[in-house]
Amino acid sequence: MSRYAAAKPYVLPESLAELDGPTAGGVTLPRHIDWGPHYIYDLADEADFRLMYERVVREAQTRCDLNAYLNATSLRQVWRDLFLPVAVKTAWEIRFPELREHGTTAAATGGRAAPVG
């Protein structure tokens, strides 16, 4: 793990229930979350959806950022498919053990990950 990833403070919501972000359409993240070229994430596209969630979980600076862009149900469905630094993944799973326990499989559903078990 890089020193940056280990030392970076990550923002977590008080509860998953407060995450009420969009589940469809196109989303453009603010520069403090996504500082790359202007990009509209198409939430119907599995790769865009996961990439946007990874960036928001890693780079959100406030709970308002999390609430605006993440959706609790969708987050539970794709959690295991997200590529995240160990420190942030561990912090979220300690606060929300149901994420760790909630199995998913995107390949079996041909797209957006769906719960298994």
Secondary structure, DSSP 4 states (H G I P E B T S, - for coil): --HHHHH------S-GGG-B--SSSEEE--TTT--SS--EEETTSHHHHHHHHHHHHHH--SHHHHHHH-BHHHHHHHGGG----HHHHHHHHHH-HHHHH--EEHHHHTSS-EE--
